[in-house]
């Protein structure tokens, strides 16, 4: 039994995802960017992968796109109302309630940055895949919100609180994929730039996409004075047109459930020519 304390407040995470639903369309740019890229990568796969598990269902866009590809889609979301709206199941990613080898494809869009046990979630995602099944995921990673972080640190002085979640970088994400047992693991990243007129609009977007502070141990809310200082620091980094370029670092993951049909690396010591012989041949 895992007795490690939760990093994120599971109940608050679910409530905030539910609260964002009515106005999500006005703040869905990050989700759309991640989903578009995942679907493009999936389109390059020369396999049917008919049974799909979709993790993260803030709207119908991903399910509709997958069904248009001819897939039968099961939805799961950490939030109750989101799962019910998608006719799916409410569950955290590190506690997926599906039998082993149930799906050909797992697609997780925008939720893994706030799951308590990311290594465990990846292991479960591999387990629910059938042999030679594919996992694709996207989430916000290390390097996100540098302007906001800097402004909050400067505004709070010597005793800053942790208002932004801890984040995984690309290298660590790739290591986790390998440790979870995926074959042909790939982790890469992209940077999305969003330009804001002020810090309030940025915070409004974060709340609107359900990305507020969900840490189990949160600092007190920002006071009006601290928020005003943070707004001034944020504005100091404005471009000549008065707008501030904030960034979201997106991590993309892909991996396959191991299967004997997949290409395997050559067995150590199986080469029929030595390196010295190969180099000698090139020198001639």
C-alpha positions in Angstrom: 0.0 0.0 0.0 1.3 3.4 -1.0 1.4 5.6 2.1 3.2 8.6 0.5 1.3 11.9 1.1 -0.5 13.4 -1.9 1.1 16.4 -3.6 -2.2 17.5 -5.0 -5.6 17.8 -3.3 -7.6 15.3 -5.3 -11.0 16.6 -4.2 -10.1 20.2 -5.0 -8.7 19.1 -8.4 -12.0 17.5 -9.3 -14.0 20.5 -8.1 -12.0 23.0 -10.1 -12.2 20.9 -13.2 -16.0 20.8 -12.8 -16.3 24.5 -12.1 -14.4 25.4 -15.3 -16.7 23.5 -17.6 -19.4 26.2 -18.3 -16.8 28.8 -19.5 -14.0 26.4 -20.7 -14.5 27.4 -24.4 -13.2 30.9 -23.6 -10.0 29.5 -22.1 -9.3 26.3 -24.1 -6.3 27.4 -26.2 -3.8 25.3 -24.3 -6.0 22.2 -24.5 -6.6 22.8 -28.2 -2.9 23.2 -29.0 -2.0 20.0 -27.2 -4.9 18.0 -28.7 -4.2 19.2 -32.3 -0.6 18.0 -31.9 -1.6 14.7 -30.4 -4.1 14.0 -33.2 -1.5 15.0 -35.8 0.9 12.5 -34.3 -1.8 9.8 -34.1 -2.6 10.5 -37.8 0.9 9.5 -38.7 0.5 6.0 -37.1 -0.1 3.3 -39.7 -2.3 1.2 -37.5 -6.0 1.1 -36.7 -5.9 1.1 -32.9 -9.8 0.8 -32.7 -10.4 0.8 -29.0 -9.3 4.1 -27.4 -9.2 5.4 -23.8 -9.4 9.2 -23.6 -8.1 10.7 -20.4 -9.2 14.3 -19.8 -12.6 15.3 -21.2 -13.3 19.0 -20.6 -15.3 19.1 -23.8 -16.3 16.9 -26.7 -13.5 17.9 -29.1 -11.2 15.0 -28.5 -13.9 12.3 -28.4 -15.4 13.6 -31.6 -12.0 13.7 -33.4 -11.2 10.1 -32.3 -14.6 8.8 -33.3 -14.1 10.5 -36.7 -11.0 8.3 -37.1 -13.2 5.3 -36.6 -12.3 4.6 -33.0 -14.6 3.5 -30.2 -13.9 5.8 -27.3 -14.1 5.4 -23.5 -13.7 8.6 -21.5 -12.2 9.1 -18.1 -11.8 12.4 -16.2 -10.8 13.2 -12.6 -13.9 15.4 -12.2 -17.4 14.0 -11.7 -19.4 16.4 -14.0 -16.8 16.3 -16.8 -16.9 12.5 -16.7 -20.7 12.4 -16.7 -21.0 14.9 -19.5 -18.6 12.7 -21.6 -20.7 9.6 -20.6 -17.5 8.3 -19.1 -15.9 7.3 -15.7 -14.6 9.5 -13.0 -11.2 8.4 -11.9 -7.7 9.7 -11.3 -5.0 8.7 -13.7 -3.1 6.8 -11.0 -6.1 4.8 -10.1 -7.6 3.8 -13.5 -10.5 1.3 -13.0 -9.9 -0.8 -16.2 -8.8 -4.3 -16.8 -5.4 -5.0 -18.2 -5.2 -5.1 -22.0 -8.5 -3.3 -22.6 -7.5 -0.7 -25.1 -5.3 -0.3 -28.3 -4.8 3.4 -27.6 -4.5 5.6 -24.6 -4.6 9.4 -25.2 -4.1 11.7 -22.2 -4.5 15.4 -22.9 -3.7 18.1 -20.4 -4.1 16.4 -17.0 -0.8 14.6 -16.1 0.8 17.8 -14.8 -1.4 17.5 -11.6 -1.6 13.8 -11.0 -0.2 12.7 -7.6 1.6 9.6 -8.8 2.8 10.2 -12.4 5.1 7.1 -12.5 2.1 5.0 -11.3 -0.2 6.6 -13.8 2.1 5.7 -16.7 2.4 2.2 -15.5 -1.4 1.8 -15.3 -1.7 3.4 -18.8 0.7 0.7 -20.1 -1.1 -2.1 -18.3 -4.5 -1.2 -19.8 -3.0 -1.3 -23.3 -3.1 -4.4 -25.4 0.3 -5.6 -26.7 1.6 -3.3 -29.3 -0.9 -0.6 -28.2 0.1 3.1 -28.2 0.1 5.7 -25.5 0.1 9.4 -26.4 0.1 12.2 -23.8 0.6 16.0 -23.5 0.7 18.2 -20.4 2.3 21.4 -19.2 5.9 20.9 -18.0 8.9 22.7 -16.5 9.6 26.1 -18.0 5.9 27.1 -17.9 4.8 30.6 -16.7 8.3 32.1 -16.1 6.9 35.7 -16.1 4.2 34.9 -13.5 6.7 33.0 -11.3 9.1 35.8 -11.4 6.5 38.4 -10.6 5.1 36.5 -7.6 8.6 35.8 -6.2 9.5 39.5 -6.4 6.2 40.6 -4.9 6.3 38.3 -1.9 9.9 39.1 -0.9 11.9 36.9 1.5 9.1 34.3 2.3 7.4 33.4 -1.0 4.7 30.8 -1.1 4.4 28.0 -3.7 1.7 29.3 -5.9 2.7 27.3 -9.1 2.8 23.5 -9.2 6.1 21.6 -9.3 6.7 20.6 -13.0 8.4 17.7 -14.8 11.0 18.4 -17.5 11.4 16.6 -20.8 14.4 14.5 -19.7 12.7 13.3 -16.5 9.5 12.5 -18.4 11.5 10.4 -20.8 13.1 8.5 -17.9 9.6 7.9 -16.4 8.4 6.4 -19.7 11.3 3.9 -19.8 10.8 3.0 -16.1 7.1 2.5 -16.7 8.0 -0.3 -19.2 7.1 1.4 -22.6 8.8 0.3 -25.7 10.2 2.9 -28.1 9.6 5.8 -25.6 9.8 9.3 -26.9 9.5 12.5 -24.9 9.8 16.0 -26.5 8.6 19.5 -25.9 7.2 22.6 -27.5 6.8 26.2 -26.2 3.5 28.1 -26.6 3.7 31.9 -26.2 0.6 33.8 -25.1 0.7 37.6 -24.9 -1.2 39.4 -22.1 -2.1 42.9 -21.3 -1.9 42.3 -17.5 -1.5 39.7 -14.8 -5.2 39.6 -14.0 -6.1 38.3 -17.5 -3.4 35.5 -17.2 -4.8 34.4 -13.8 -8.3 34.5 -15.2 -7.2 32.2 -18.0 -5.5 29.8 -15.5 -8.7 29.6 -13.5 -10.8 29.2 -16.6 -8.8 26.1 -17.7 -8.9 24.6 -14.2 -5.2 25.3 -13.6 -5.3 27.1 -10.3 -3.2 26.0 -7.3 -4.3 22.5 -6.3 -1.4 21.6 -4.0 -2.4 19.7 -0.9 -0.5 22.2 1.2 -1.2 25.6 -0.3 0.0 29.0 0.9 -2.6 31.6 2.0 -4.3 33.5 -0.8 -2.5 36.5 -2.2 -3.3 39.7 -0.4 -4.4 42.7 -2.4 -1.0 44.4 -1.7 1.0 41.4 -2.9 -1.2 41.1 -6.0 -0.7 44.8 -6.9 3.1 44.4 -6.5 3.1 41.2 -8.7 1.0 43.1 -11.3 3.6 45.8 -11.4 6.5 43.4 -11.7 4.7 41.5 -14.4 4.1 44.7 -16.3 7.8 45.6 -16.1 8.5 42.8 -18.6 6.2 44.2 -21.2 7.2 44.5 -24.9 7.1 47.9 -26.6 3.4 47.5 -27.4 2.6 47.1 -23.7 1.8 43.4 -23.8 3.7 40.6 -21.9 4.8 37.4 -23.6 4.1 34.5 -21.2 5.1 30.9 -22.1 3.7 27.5 -21.5 6.1 24.6 -22.0 4.3 21.5 -23.3 5.7 18.0 -22.9 4.6 15.3 -25.4 5.0 11.6 -24.6 4.6 8.5 -26.7 5.3 4.8 -26.0 4.2 1.4 -27.1 3.1 -1.6 -25.0 5.9 -4.2 -25.6 5.1 -7.0 -28.1 7.3 -9.7 -29.7 6.4 -8.3 -33.1 8.2 -5.0 -32.5 11.7 -4.4 -33.7 14.3 -5.4 -31.1 17.8 -4.1 -30.6 20.5 -6.5 -31.7 21.7 -8.9 -28.9 25.0 -7.7 -27.3 27.9 -9.5 -28.9 25.9 -10.6 -32.0 27.8 -8.5 -34.5 29.6 -10.4 -37.3 32.3 -7.7 -37.9 34.4 -5.9 -35.3 34.5 -2.1 -35.1 38.1 -2.1 -36.0 37.4 -4.1 -39.2 34.5 -1.7 -40.1 36.7 1.4 -39.7 39.6 -0.3 -41.6 37.2 -0.9 -44.5 36.2 2.8 -44.6 39.8 3.9 -44.5 40.7 2.0 -47.7 
